[in-house]
Amino acid sequence: MVTGEERKQRVLVVDDEENLRHMLKVLLGKQGCLVEEASDGAEALALATARDYDFILCDIKMPVLDGPGFLNRAVEAGVAATIVMMSAYGTMDTAITCMKLGAYDYISKPFKSDEILLVLRKAEERERLKRENRRLKEEMQREYSFAGIVSKNPRMLEIFSLVRKVCDFKTTVLILGESGTGKELIARAVHYNSRRRTAPFVAVNCGAIPESLLESELFGHVRGAFTDASADKMGLFEQADGGTLFLDEIGEMPLPLQVKLLRVLQDEEIRRVGASQARKVDVRVISATSKDLEQAVADGGFREDLFFRLNVFSINLPPLRERKEDVPLLVTHFLEKHGEKLEKPPAECTPAAMRALMNYGWPGNVRELENFIEYGLVLCDDGRIDLACLPRQLREAAPDATGGVIPPDMLSIKQAEEILERDLIRRALEKTGGNRTHAARVLEISHRALLYKLKEYEMD
């Protein structure tokens, strides 16, 4: 478990059987661990609260203070070690109880040496991922977070700088970028970093409102202006007075309304539908589109004068596929965001899942990544999001991460063997509808061997 100059892992073995403690001490000592022993829960609690351990292997049935009692008090005392419970008398209910109390895993006696080493390797990898996530979170908050947007991509950092420079001016801003790149987040960043932050931020999707209603939504109407106008109505421009109006998908705005919008931008006043008098408004307009507006102007679908009026200051957001270095930061951000919303314990992505996320093409950009992470959090049970927890389109698009293709630059026989085994197991399970007994027969291995490989490759 420990190689080279790495720090030796400190392990506390808690069991009333001296022979088992000795066996584990020898076994883990050969793996480079520093092992200490305790014969009951009370002795273990005294050691665990006085010293720092990486892992604690604890029996369930012991005199003085049993395993669940130790586990409960250790968690209350803030013991940071990863705790794995052991028992020869346990049931699934016992295991679930221990996990709820804070244990990382549960292993039944008698166990083989490989089983305990596998559990500890998984626990060690989990701790490594937790440390990496903490590091990413701290790094993200310190250097790469701006108004709720996270990035360390040079183009995005330049955009953050542009937002800071333009936010306090009333200049119209046009945000360009593919769907899902975060155009509204940038618009909100402009507003909430400006002097207008205490006034309203009003957003409207110009493509989501029927043409017949859009004028009334934007400018309001007076009573009797049309059949259903039973009372005066304030439009979105008036609602945003003193603040910011965000016109999303501005490229979908009908041509007749483009003329009226241009007049509002020039005169800074609106006229409700059916009204005879204009009203002054103080509104900062930010617009966004995933369309090529210059091409729309050339095709006659967008007014050139309005385009020039909106495009005083433009921000072009890069798609996620051009800022892959942001994927780990965004994953950490969304794990925390949606973990709190779903009331799930802290979670992390396994290395295989992260490789797949890094290799994916992200046609839906950051929004798609956020959806994938929320999906994974819903499905994962042990705080580890593996490939099996992520949407099918991601797994199918990343054969090298799931085992379908050996990368041409891979020369390691060991790694290639793992990739092939993963792929064959996955295909066998799909062919047999998830029946492991039948899958083992198809693979021409024992059922026990298949279960071991499923655990080893975290495919269960």
C-alpha positions in Angstrom: 0.0 0.0 0.0 3.0 2.3 0.5 5.9 2.6 -1.8 9.1 4.7 -2.1 9.2 7.9 -0.1 5.4 8.0 0.6 4.3 8.6 4.2 3.6 5.3 5.9 -0.1 4.7 6.6 -1.0 4.4 10.3 -3.5 1.6 11.1 -5.2 0.7 14.4 -6.5 -2.9 14.6 -9.2 -3.4 17.3 -10.2 -6.9 18.1 -10.4 -9.1 21.3 -8.7 -12.0 19.4 -5.0 -11.7 19.8 -4.3 -14.1 16.9 -6.3 -12.0 14.5 -4.6 -8.8 15.7 -1.2 -10.4 15.2 -2.1 -11.7 11.7 -3.3 -8.3 10.6 -0.3 -6.6 12.0 2.1 -8.9 10.1 0.0 -8.6 6.9 -0.3 -4.8 7.0 3.3 -4.4 8.1 4.4 -6.2 5.0 2.5 -3.6 3.0 4.5 -0.8 4.6 1.9 0.2 7.3 2.6 1.2 10.9 0.2 -0.9 12.9 -1.0 -0.6 16.5 -3.4 -2.8 18.4 -6.3 -2.5 20.9 -8.1 -5.4 22.5 -11.5 -3.6 23.1 -13.4 -0.5 22.1 -12.5 1.5 25.2 -8.8 1.1 24.7 -9.2 1.9 21.0 -11.2 5.1 21.8 -8.4 6.3 24.1 -5.8 5.7 21.3 -7.9 7.1 18.5 -8.6 10.3 20.3 -5.0 10.8 21.3 -3.2 9.9 18.0 -3.9 10.3 14.3 -4.6 7.1 12.3 -5.4 6.8 8.7 -7.5 3.6 9.1 -9.1 1.7 11.9 -10.1 -2.0 11.5 -12.6 -2.7 14.3 -14.4 -5.9 15.4 -18.1 -5.6 16.2 -18.4 -8.0 19.2 -15.9 -7.1 22.0 -16.0 -6.8 25.7 -16.1 -3.4 27.6 -17.1 -1.4 24.6 -18.3 -3.1 21.4 -17.7 -2.0 17.8 -20.9 0.0 17.2 -20.3 1.7 20.6 -16.7 2.6 19.7 -17.8 3.8 16.2 -20.5 6.1 17.7 -18.2 7.6 20.2 -15.3 8.0 17.7 -17.5 9.9 15.3 -18.8 12.1 18.1 -15.2 12.8 19.2 -14.3 13.9 15.7 -11.9 11.0 14.9 -10.9 11.5 11.3 -9.6 8.0 10.5 -11.5 5.8 8.0 -13.2 3.0 10.0 -13.8 -0.5 8.6 -15.9 -2.9 10.7 -15.3 -6.6 11.0 -17.5 -9.4 12.3 -18.0 -13.2 12.1 -21.6 -12.8 13.3 -22.8 -9.9 11.2 -25.8 -9.6 9.0 -26.7 -7.1 6.3 -28.7 -5.1 8.9 -25.6 -4.9 11.1 -23.5 -3.7 8.1 -26.1 -1.0 7.2 -26.3 0.1 10.9 -22.5 0.5 11.0 -22.4 2.4 7.7 -25.1 4.8 9.0 -23.0 5.4 12.1 -20.1 6.4 10.0 -18.1 3.3 9.0 -16.6 3.4 5.5 -17.1 -0.4 4.9 -17.9 -3.7 6.5 -16.1 -7.0 6.0 -17.2 -10.5 7.2 -14.9 -12.9 9.0 -13.2 -15.1 8.0 -11.7 -13.1 5.3 -8.8 -13.7 2.9 -5.7 -11.4 3.0 -6.6 -10.1 -0.5 -10.0 -9.1 0.7 -8.8 -6.9 3.6 -6.1 -5.4 1.3 -8.7 -4.6 -1.4 -10.9 -2.8 1.2 -8.0 -0.8 2.5 -6.9 0.1 -1.1 -10.4 1.3 -1.9 -10.5 3.3 1.4 -7.0 4.8 0.6 -8.2 5.8 -2.9 -11.3 7.3 -1.4 -9.2 9.4 1.0 -6.9 10.5 -1.8 -10.0 11.6 -3.8 -11.3 13.5 -0.8 -8.0 15.3 -0.3 -7.9 16.1 -4.0 -11.5 17.4 -3.9 -10.6 19.6 -0.8 -7.5 20.9 -2.6 -9.6 21.7 -5.7 -12.3 23.4 -3.7 -9.7 25.6 -1.9 -8.0 26.3 -5.1 -11.3 27.1 -6.8 -12.4 29.5 -4.1 -9.0 31.2 -3.8 -8.1 31.6 -7.5 -10.7 30.4 -9.9 -14.1 31.5 -8.6 -15.9 34.7 -9.8 -19.5 35.5 -9.0 -20.4 31.8 -8.8 -18.6 30.9 -12.0 -15.5 28.6 -11.7 -12.7 28.4 -14.2 -9.0 28.4 -14.6 -9.1 28.6 -18.4 -7.1 31.6 -19.7 -10.0 32.8 -21.9 -12.5 32.6 -19.0 -10.1 34.4 -16.7 -9.9 37.1 -19.3 -13.7 37.3 -19.5 -13.8 37.7 -15.7 -11.5 40.7 -16.1 -13.7 42.2 -18.8 -16.7 41.8 -16.6 -15.0 43.7 -13.8 -14.1 46.5 -16.2 -17.5 46.9 -17.8 -19.9 46.2 -14.9 -20.2 49.8 -13.6 -20.9 51.3 -17.0 -24.4 51.4 -18.6 -22.9 50.1 -21.8 -25.0 47.4 -23.5 -23.3 44.0 -23.5 -23.8 41.2 -26.0 -22.9 37.7 -24.7 -22.2 35.1 -27.4 -21.8 31.4 -26.9 -23.3 28.0 -27.5 -26.2 26.8 -25.4 -25.2 25.8 -21.9 -22.0 27.8 -21.7 -23.3 30.0 -18.9 -24.4 33.2 -20.7 -26.9 34.1 -18.0 -24.3 33.5 -15.3 -22.1 36.1 -17.0 -25.0 38.5 -17.3 -25.7 38.1 -13.6 -22.0 38.6 -12.8 -22.1 41.9 -14.7 -25.2 43.0 -12.7 -24.2 41.8 -9.2 -20.7 43.3 -9.5 -22.1 46.7 -10.5 -23.6 49.7 -8.7 -27.0 48.3 -9.8 -26.7 45.2 -7.7 -29.4 46.2 -5.2 -31.9 46.9 -8.1 -33.7 44.1 -10.0 -32.1 41.7 -12.4 -34.9 40.6 -14.8 -34.3 37.8 -17.3 -36.5 36.9 -20.3 -36.0 34.3 -23.0 -37.1 36.0 -26.2 -37.6 32.6 -28.0 -39.9 31.2 -25.3 -42.7 33.8 -25.5 -45.1 33.8 -28.5 -44.6 36.8 -30.8 -48.2 38.0 -30.0 -47.4 38.3 -26.3 -43.7 39.4 -26.3 -44.4 43.1 -26.9 -46.8 43.2 -23.9 -44.3 41.2 -21.8 -41.5 43.7 -22.5 -43.3 47.0 -22.5 -46.5 46.3 -20.6 -50.0 47.3 -21.7 -52.9 49.5 -20.5 -56.4 48.3 -19.7 -58.5 47.7 -22.9 -55.4 47.6 -25.2 -56.7 44.3 -26.5 -59.4 41.7 -25.7 -57.8 40.2 -22.6 -56.3 43.4 -21.2 -58.6 43.7 -18.2 -56.1 45.8 -16.2 -52.9 47.8 -16.6 -49.8 45.7 -16.7 -46.2 46.7 -16.0 -43.7 45.3 -18.5 -40.3 43.8 -17.9 -38.5 47.1 -18.7 -40.4 48.8 -16.0 -39.8 45.9 -13.6 -36.1 46.3 -14.2 -36.0 50.0 -13.8 -32.8 51.0 -12.1 -31.4 47.6 -12.7 -30.6 45.2 -15.5 -32.8 43.5 -18.2 -31.3 40.3 -19.6 -32.7 39.5 -23.1 -31.7 35.9 -23.6 -31.8 34.4 -27.2 -32.1 37.9 -28.6 -31.6 36.4 -32.1 -35.2 34.9 -31.8 -36.8 38.4 -31.5 -39.3 39.1 -34.3 -38.3 41.9 -36.7 -41.2 44.3 -35.8 -40.2 44.1 -32.1 -36.5 44.8 -33.0 -37.5 48.2 -34.2 -39.3 49.0 -30.9 -36.4 47.7 -28.9 -33.9 49.9 -30.9 -36.1 52.9 -30.0 -36.1 52.1 -26.3 -32.3 51.7 -26.3 -31.9 55.1 -28.1 -34.6 57.1 -26.2 -34.5 55.3 -22.8 -38.2 55.3 -22.6 -41.0 52.8 -23.3 -44.6 53.0 -24.3 -47.1 50.4 -23.0 -49.2 48.8 -25.6 -52.3 50.9 -26.0 -50.8 53.9 -24.2 -50.5 57.4 -25.6 -47.7 58.6 -23.2 -44.1 57.3 -23.0 -42.4 56.5 -19.7 -38.7 57.0 -18.9 -36.8 54.0 -17.8 -33.3 53.6 -16.5 -32.3 50.0 -17.5 -29.0 48.4 -18.4 -29.6 45.9 -21.2 -27.6 42.8 -21.6 -28.4 40.4 -24.4 -27.3 36.9 -25.3 -27.6 34.5 -28.2 -26.2 31.2 -29.4 -26.9 32.4 -33.0 -24.4 34.0 -35.4 -26.0 37.5 -35.4 -23.7 38.8 -38.1 -24.9 36.0 -40.4 -28.5 36.7 -39.3 -28.0 40.4 -40.3 -26.6 39.3 -43.7 -29.6 37.0 -44.2 -32.1 39.7 -43.3 -33.3 38.0 -40.1 -31.8 40.6 -37.7 -31.6 44.4 -38.0 -28.1 45.7 -38.6 -28.7 48.9 -36.6 -30.0 47.0 -33.6 -27.0 44.6 -33.9 -24.6 47.5 -33.7 -26.5 49.0 -30.8 -26.4 45.8 -28.8 -22.9 44.9 -29.7 -21.1 47.8 -28.1 -19.3 45.4 -25.7 -19.3 41.7 -26.6 -18.2 38.7 -24.6 -17.7 35.4 -26.4 -17.9 32.4 -24.1 -15.8 29.3 -25.1 -17.5 25.9 -25.2 -16.6 23.4 -22.5 -14.7 21.2 -25.0 -12.2 24.0 -25.4 -11.7 24.4 -21.6 -11.3 20.8 -20.5 -9.0 21.9 -17.7 -12.2 23.3 -16.0 -14.0 19.9 -15.8 -12.5 18.8 -12.4 -13.2 22.3 -10.9 -16.7 22.2 -12.2 -17.3 18.6 -11.0 -16.2 19.7 -7.5 -18.4 22.7 -7.6 -21.5 20.8 -8.7 -20.9 17.9 -6.3 -21.1 20.4 -3.4 -24.0 22.4 -4.9 -26.2 19.4 -5.7 -25.1 17.3 -2.7 -26.5 20.0 -0.4 -29.7 20.2 -2.4 -30.2 16.5 -2.5 -29.1 16.1 1.2 -26.5 13.6 0.1 -23.2 13.0 2.0 -19.9 14.4 0.5 -19.2 12.5 -2.8 -16.3 12.2 -5.3 -15.8 10.8 -8.8 -13.7 7.8 -9.2 -10.6 8.1 -11.5 -12.4 6.1 -14.2 -15.4 8.4 -14.1 -13.2 11.5 -14.2 -11.3 10.2 -17.2 -14.7 9.7 -19.0 -15.8 13.2 -18.1 -12.5 14.6 -19.3 -12.7 12.7 -22.6 -16.4 13.5 -23.4 -17.2 16.1 -26.1 -19.8 18.1 -24.1 -22.3 19.1 -26.8 -24.5 20.5 -24.0 -21.5 22.3 -22.4 -21.5 23.2 -18.7 -25.2 22.7 -18.3 -24.9 19.1 -19.5 -22.0 18.5 -17.1 -24.1 19.8 -14.2 -27.0 17.5 -15.2 -24.6 14.6 -15.4 -23.3 15.2 -11.8 -26.8 15.6 -10.4 -27.7 12.3 -12.1 -24.7 10.6 -10.6 -25.4 11.9 -7.1 -28.9 10.5 -7.3 -27.7 7.0 -8.3 -24.5 6.7 -6.2 -24.9 5.1 -2.7 -21.4 5.1 -1.2 -20.3 8.6 -2.0 -18.3 7.4 -5.0 -19.6 8.3 -8.5 -18.3 5.6 -10.9 -19.1 5.2 -14.6 -22.1 3.0 -13.7 -23.7 6.1 -12.0 -23.3 8.4 -15.0 -25.6 8.6 -18.1 -25.4 6.1 -20.8 -24.3 8.6 -23.5 -21.2 9.4 -21.5 -20.3 5.7 -21.0 -20.9 5.0 -24.7 -18.8 8.0 -25.8 -15.8 7.0 -23.7 -14.8 3.5 -24.7 -11.2 3.9 -23.5 -12.5 4.7 -20.0 -14.9 1.7 -19.9 -12.7 -0.8 -21.6 -13.7 -0.8 -25.3 -10.5 0.3 -26.9 -6.9 0.2 -25.8 -5.3 3.6 -26.4 -2.6 3.4 -29.1 0.1 4.9 -26.8 -0.6 2.4 -24.0 2.3 -0.1 -23.6 1.5 -1.5 -20.1 0.4 -5.1 -20.3 -1.1 -4.8 -16.8 -3.2 -1.7 -17.8 -4.3 -3.2 -21.1 -5.3 -6.4 -19.3 -7.5 -4.4 -16.9 -9.1 -2.5 -19.8 -9.9 -5.8 -21.7 -11.3 -7.5 -18.6 -13.5 -4.5 -17.8 -14.9 -4.5 -21.3 -15.5 -8.3 -21.4 -17.3 -8.2 -18.0 -19.4 -5.3 -19.0 -20.5 -7.0 -22.3 -21.2 -10.3 -20.5 -23.4 -8.6 -18.0 -25.2 -6.7 -20.7 -25.7 -9.9 -22.7 -27.1 -11.8 -19.6 -29.3 -8.9 -18.4 -27.1 -8.4 -15.3 -27.2 -12.1 -14.2 -23.8 -12.6 -12.6 -24.0 -16.4 -12.6 -24.7 -16.6 -16.3 -22.2 -13.9 -17.0 -19.5 -15.9 -15.2 -20.4 -18.9 -17.3 -20.1 -16.8 -20.5 -16.7 -15.4 -19.4 -15.6 -19.0 -18.5 -14.6 -18.0 -14.9 -16.0 -19.0 -11.5 -18.8 -16.9 -10.0 -16.5 -16.1 -7.1 -13.8 -14.8 -9.5 -16.4 -12.6 -11.2 -17.5 -11.1 -7.9 -13.9 -10.4 -6.9 -13.2 -8.7 -10.3 -16.4 -6.6 -9.9 -15.2 -5.4 -6.5 -11.6 -4.9 -7.8 -12.8 -2.8 -10.8 -15.5 -1.1 -8.8 -18.2 -2.3 -11.2 -20.6 -3.5 -8.6 
